[in-house]
Amino acid sequence: MSERKKAEPMGRRDFFRKAGLGAGAAGAVAVALSKTPAKAAVAGGKAAGGKGYRETRHVKKYYELARF
């Protein structure tokens, strides 16, 4: 007959090891089940509608006060 181990409380290291493996597995499943393809970045850093970064008056004032 085989000997059975007593049910020991889970230690802190075992808990974090199992939690890390579970999180990694959940992430892999989420990526695998993702139905939307990733969108490529627009070249030049500007969006298609032309709504990119603009150095407006208040932005220039911030830079002046922050000494950038």
C-alpha positions, -999 to 999 in steps of 0.1 A, spaced: 0 0 0 12 35 -7 16 61 19 -5 92 17 9 126 25 -8 147 51 -25 178 37 -1 205 45 -10 242 44 3 259 13 34 279 19 40 314 7 65 303 -19 42 277 -33 13 302 -34 33 327 -54 46 300 -77 11 287 -85 -3 322 -88 24 331 -113 18 300 -134 -19 307 -133 -15 343 -144 7 332 -172 -17 306 -184 -46 331 -182 -26 355 -203 -18 329 -229 -55 319 -231 -65 356 -234 -41 361 -263 -52 329 -280 -88 338 -278 -84 374 -290 -104 379 -321 -93 413 -331 -61 417 -350 -35 442 -338 -35 475 -356 -2 488 -370 10 522 -359 6 550 -384 39 562 -399 51 596 -388 33 595 -355 2 612 -367 -32 598 -368 -52 595 -401 -74 625 -392 -44 648 -386 -50 650 -348 -14 646 -337 7 665 -312 4 703 -315 25 728 -297 -2 752 -287 2 784 -267 -6 767 -233 19 739 -241 46 764 -249 38 782 -216 42 749 -198 75 742 -214 87 777 -205 77 773 -169 91 737 -167 123 748 -185 122 721 -212 
